[in-house]
């Protein structure tokens, strides 16, 4: 049997926020190891300029990032075991949060084709 898409039933805003945090977790400018558990602390969250902002090596639209400033989204992601919140400064993505397949990366993260 195929695994269920979105098994934790995250809402669209939670999925977008987790996608952005996962991308930031890949960037040395925003991420560092949290501990031996495999968690990654994401800090130094990017600030939007105009209608977009830089997320690691990608660009995201500001409209897709409202969850980064929404404490309720962080609380929900923490309750589901995907992050440990240090809202609004940082989030520690758990191994489950790093591995969770949101299915949105290709939709909200825009990469240059140089």
N, C-alpha and C positions, 0 to 999 in steps of 0.2 A: 504494500500500500504506500502511495506517495505521501510525503510529509505535508502537513497542512501549512498553507501560506498564512503568515501572521498568526502563529499559534497562541500568542498572548493577547490577541484582539486589541492591538494598539490602534488608537484612532489616527486619522491622517496627520494631525499636528504632531502627535507623539512620534509617528514614523518619520516625518521630515526632520524633526529635531534629533532623533537618534541617528539618522543618516548623516547629518552634518557633524555630530559629535564623533561618529566613526571616522569620517574623513579627517577631521582635526587630529584624531588619535594617530594618524599616519604621518603627521607633520612634526619634524623636530622643533619647529618654531612654536608649537602649541602643546606638545605632549612629552611626558616623561613616565618611566615605569613607576607604578605606585608601590608595589611590594612583590614578593615572590609568588603571589597568587596568579600573576599574569594580568592584573588590572593595570590600566593606563590612566594617568591623570591628565585631563585636558584643561589647560588654563590659558590665560592671555587670549581670551575669546576675541575674534576679530570684530571691528566696528564697521558697520555699513557706510559706504559713501555713495550717495545717490541711490540708485535702484539696485545696487549689487554690493557684494563684498567677496573677499578672497578666503577660500576655505582650503588650506593646504595648497595644492597645485591646481585647484579648480576654482571656478567662480560660481556663486549662487545668487539668486535674486533675493532681495531683501524680503519680499512677500513670503518666501518660503522659510524664513528664519525667525518668525515671530515667537516660536516656542523657546528659543534660546533665552528670551527675557521673561518667560512665563513660569512662575514658580509652580503652578499646578501641574504643568507638563513634567517638570523635574521630579515632583513628588510622585507622580504616576510611574515614571520610569524607574524611580528608586523602589517603589512598592513592588514592582514586577521583577526586581533583581537585576536590572540592566545597568544601573549607575548607582554610585553613592554620591549624593548631592552635597555640594558646597556652594549652593546658589547664593549669589549670582556670579561668583568668581571662578569656580572650577567644578568639574565633575570627574569622578573616577569611574571610567567604564569598566565594568566587570568583564571577565572572559565571556559570559553569556551575552553581554551588551555588544562586545566587539564582534561576536560571531552571528548575531541575530540578522537574518536576511530581511531587509526592509523592502527590497524590490524597487526602491526609488532613486538609487544613485544615478542611473542613466537619465532620469527625468529632471532632477533638480541640480545636479552637479555638471557644470559645463566646462569642458576642457578644450584647450587650444589644440589645433591640428597643424602643428608646425612641421 
